[in-house]
Amino acid sequence: MNTPSADRTIETVWRRESPKLIAALTRMMRDVDLAEDMAQEALIQAMRQWPRDGIPENPGAWLMTAAKRRALDYFRRNAMMARKLDELILDPDMPDHDDPRGDIETGLDDDIGDDVLRLVFTACHPVLPAPARAALALKMLAGLTTSEIARAFLTNEKAMAQRIVRAKRSITQARIPFEVPHGDERAARLDSVLEVVYLIFNEGFSATAGEDLIRPALCDEAIRLGRILAGLLPQEGEVLGLLALMQLQASRFAARTTPDGQPVLLQDQDRSLWDKDLIDAGLTDLKRTDHLEGPKGVYTLQAAIAACHASAESVAATNWPRIAALYHKLMDLSPSPVVALNHAVAASYAFGPETGLRLLDDLAAERALSEYPYLPAARGDMLERLGRFDEARAEFTRAAGFTTNQREKHVLERRAGGV
């Protein structure tokens, strides 16, 4: 019988391990749908056995072995080619003590040898429209449910489910090679790959839903992928910019939550807890972009903003005018309501909350922000700084009603009660 503790452990392990699991199975089966099915069967087996037998010492390896045995059974049932069986038998992640070949390395399709990065490049094939690439990545690599992805894209769950199904079917029907491509084909997919890696990082940095504010394992995986890409493409400024941005953002993890998991706002964070090694690594990668030709891209500009925060000793000492100017450049390069919102927040600290409120008023009609919790939260903060407490309380309450992350909801409700 499942216990809440066992269920929670299984959910945590699944969210952490499922991307690697699905990626490895896709390499072997060359079919995203089948790979996901085998991974789900392994999860069902874990849900039956772990509460009864206990959590295994290495739950990720347990799931991988269970999923690969399911795949092996599938190929046997369907009389697939002997080559497919050999790929599974020879796979180093599935030791078979009855077969001396169990620890032999399999060959690689490309010059990377990383299944998750292969899956990212596969999901970013131009046969898929951009929204489908992002949705598929959030489903397979970030472990979001279809309903969570639908909320993120401001659409209904049924439409999102259909989009994801079509995307997986398109990958299979187009026989897209499961590899990191070379040359022009690699360059053509790079923008989409960077977008997907950043989506994974952002889901870890601020979870869409659930009890946890952050999911560090997702951020660690995104940074790991960023480092591989930076080693592969050291002259690509946006690759370095994204890596710098993720490291600078991740440096604040230890200060972003209390010991019991409650969020801590930037202005209240203990900056001595910020990870100096990650800050130094981020600043170094950002500095490397200065020696590359061409204009700064969106990730490099965002990294420069993060660097302003990372380099400041306090909120008051932060170079807010520079941050506001960088957001202004970002709006010129990649305009969006969310960027405009962040610019308004920066302007409120640089030039006063009245200025910020005027900029927020210009965003009131933006449909994409109609239920975006950070818009009323920003208004509440500015109104509170102006001493307009009743209005601030109403905005914090409205923001709490929009968020689906329980930790954020509690913070916003507490702010409303404390005004």
Buried (B, 14 or more C-beta within 10 A) or exposed (E): EEEEEBEEBBBBBBBBBBBBBBBBBBBBBBBBBBBBBBBBBBBEBBBEBBBEEEBBEEBBBBBBBBBBBBBBEBBEEEEBEEEBBEBBBBBEBBEBEEEEEBEEEBEBBBEBBBBBBBBBBBBBBEEBEEEBBBBBBBBBBBBBBBBBBBBBBEBEBEEBBEBBEBBBEBBEEEEBBBBBBEEEBBEEBBBBBBBBBBBBBBBBBBBBBBEBBBBBBBBBBBBBBBBBBBEBBEEBBBBBBBBBBBBBBBBBBBBBBEEEEBBBEEEEBEBEEBBEEBBEBBBEBBEBBEEBEEEBBBBBBBBBBBBBBBEBEEBEEBBBBBBBBBBBBBBEEEEEBBBBBBBBBBBBBBBBBEBBBBBBEEBEEBEEBEBBBBBBBBBBBBBBBBEBEEBBBBBBBBBBEBBBBBBBBBBBBBBBEEB
